Amino acid sequence: MRARHAVLAEGLRKTYGTHEAVVDLDLAVDPGETYGFVGPNGAGKSTTINMLCTLLRPSAGRAEVAGHDVTRDPDSVRRGIGLVFQESTLDGELTAEENLRFQADLFGMPRARARRALADLLDLVELTHRKDSPVRTFSGGMRRRLEIARGLLHMPRVLFLDEPTTGLDPQTRVAIWEHLHRLRAEQEITIFLTTHHLEEAENCGRLAIMDQGQLVVEGTPAELKGVVGADLVVLRTGDDERAAHAVRERFGLEARTGPDGVRLRTPDGAAFVPRLCAELAVPVHSVTVTPPSLDDVFLHYTGRTIREADGPRQPDFGPRR
Ligand SMILES: Nc1ncnc2c1ncn2[C@@H]1O[C@H](COP(=O)(O)OP(=O)(O)OP(=O)(O)O)[C@@H](O)[C@H]1O
């Protein structure tokens, strides 16, 4: 029988001495979901994933993964999950195929089944043409794809990915996500990942924002952004002052002029723009609509931007307001 939840945690806690790394965590992830754990460095994401993967014993509370209790039945949990860690654990001297075969042997997979699974997975992550090359000759993105394939070799029900695209360039990040979406659709597995890249979190069906060991809020990216509020609409017009005045009078919205044009906020920018252009009586040269970002959500709930919480980092979340 299939477990009702792919991942379930109740009052899960991890304490290191007096430091509470994870505090009374409750969560439930359905089979087939892509669930993201988002938060700055030190939020407790890896500690949580390690408890769920049976690599770390909880200090209190309980968790079930793929239908099995992580403390009472860790072997069954391990058989039901695949893992991709932040650091590469591939052997650079072995070829892609040898790395996978080594893993299949570890799992005691019968040869014929392993051969088929291996060929299918190399195909899925588009590495068949490089299967005989030593992994040391692979790019970062190729290695990560191979690691994902390796994590899937024994056909787990839940794939855990700790920071799946950290250290990869934005194009490679997008490519990895194309693979992840495809494999979720083709293999119907649950994906549970941690990330502190907010743009990556957009790929998840549901997100939990974590800060200082606690789950701050949970929801779909759209729900979370909806809580923060309105889209930003920026108009370039023939007469910005007149346009701003008309927006205030006609639509009752706050509108300000600035070097980039007229700025206003409204809950559904895309639906509002056609009406605005039709009724404004000022020529509109261009319109941009920017939805609230997940960074806005993080700020809303924690009082800090994720970058402030993280310390100095590269600006990789796109434009901020
Ligand atoms: N073995 C340990 N001993 C003591 N403290 C630890 C240990 N492992 C983690 N911590 C602390 O627990 C907290 C949570 O760490 P964790 O690695 O889970 O965070 P994270 O959200 O995964 O961060 P990152 O994105 O940097 O991996 C941090 O304050 C960390 O310093």
The ligand as an SDF file (V2000), in Angstrom:
LIG
                    3D

 31 33  0  0  0  0  0  0  0  0999 V2000
   27.1620   18.9930   14.2470 N   0  0  0  0  0  0  0  0  0  0  0  0
   26.7600   20.1800   14.6880 C   0  0  0  0  0  0  0  0  0  0  0  0
   27.1170   20.6220   15.9080 N   0  0  0  0  0  0  0  0  0  0  0  0
   26.7120   21.8110   16.3800 C   0  0  0  0  0  0  0  0  0  0  0  0
   25.9320   22.6860   15.7000 N   0  0  0  0  0  0  0  0  0  0  0  0
   25.5480   22.3050   14.4700 C   0  0  0  0  0  0  0  0  0  0  0  0
   25.9380   21.0560   13.8910 C   0  0  0  0  0  0  0  0  0  0  0  0
   25.3950   20.9710   12.6530 N   0  0  0  0  0  0  0  0  0  0  0  0
   24.6950   22.1170   12.4550 C   0  0  0  0  0  0  0  0  0  0  0  0
   24.7890   22.9210   13.5450 N   0  0  0  0  0  0  0  0  0  0  0  0
   24.1490   24.2340   13.7250 C   0  0  0  0  0  0  0  0  0  0  0  0
   22.7490   24.0680   13.5210 O   0  0  0  0  0  0  0  0  0  0  0  0
   22.2090   25.1750   12.7980 C   0  0  0  0  0  0  0  0  0  0  0  0
   21.5070   24.6850   11.5530 C   0  0  0  0  0  0  0  0  0  0  0  0
   22.4830   24.1900   10.6180 O   0  0  0  0  0  0  0  0  0  0  0  0
   22.0880   23.5770    9.1950 P   0  0  0  0  0  0  0  0  0  0  0  0
   23.3490   23.0960    8.5560 O   0  0  0  0  0  0  0  0  0  0  0  0
   20.9860   22.6230    9.3750 O   0  0  0  0  0  0  0  0  0  0  0  0
   21.5570   24.8640    8.4490 O   0  0  0  0  0  0  0  0  0  0  0  0
   21.2110   25.0540    6.9180 P   0  0  0  0  0  0  0  0  0  0  0  0
   19.9290   25.7820    6.8930 O   0  0  0  0  0  0  0  0  0  0  0  0
   21.2640   23.7520    6.2240 O   0  0  0  0  0  0  0  0  0  0  0  0
   22.3680   25.9770    6.4090 O   0  0  0  0  0  0  0  0  0  0  0  0
   23.2930   25.8280    5.0880 P   0  0  0  0  0  0  0  0  0  0  0  0
   22.4420   26.3450    3.9790 O   0  0  0  0  0  0  0  0  0  0  0  0
   24.4410   26.7250    5.4060 O   0  0  0  0  0  0  0  0  0  0  0  0
   23.6650   24.3790    4.9680 O   0  0  0  0  0  0  0  0  0  0  0  0
   23.3700   26.1070   12.5240 C   0  0  0  0  0  0  0  0  0  0  0  0
   23.3760   27.1110   13.5130 O   0  0  0  0  0  0  0  0  0  0  0  0
   24.5830   25.2190   12.6460 C   0  0  0  0  0  0  0  0  0  0  0  0
   25.6990   25.9580   13.0680 O   0  0  0  0  0  0  0  0  0  0  0  0
  1  2  1  0
  2  3  1  0
  2  7  2  0
  3  4  2  0
  4  5  1  0
  5  6  2  0
  6  7  1  0
  6 10  1  0
  7  8  1  0
  8  9  2  0
  9 10  1  0
 10 11  1  0
 11 12  1  0
 11 30  1  0
 12 13  1  0
 13 14  1  0
 13 28  1  0
 14 15  1  0
 15 16  1  0
 16 17  2  0
 16 18  1  0
 16 19  1  0
 19 20  1  0
 20 21  2  0
 20 22  1  0
 20 23  1  0
 23 24  1  0
 24 25  2  0
 24 26  1  0
 24 27  1  0
 28 29  1  0
 28 30  1  0
 30 31  1  0
M  END
$$$$
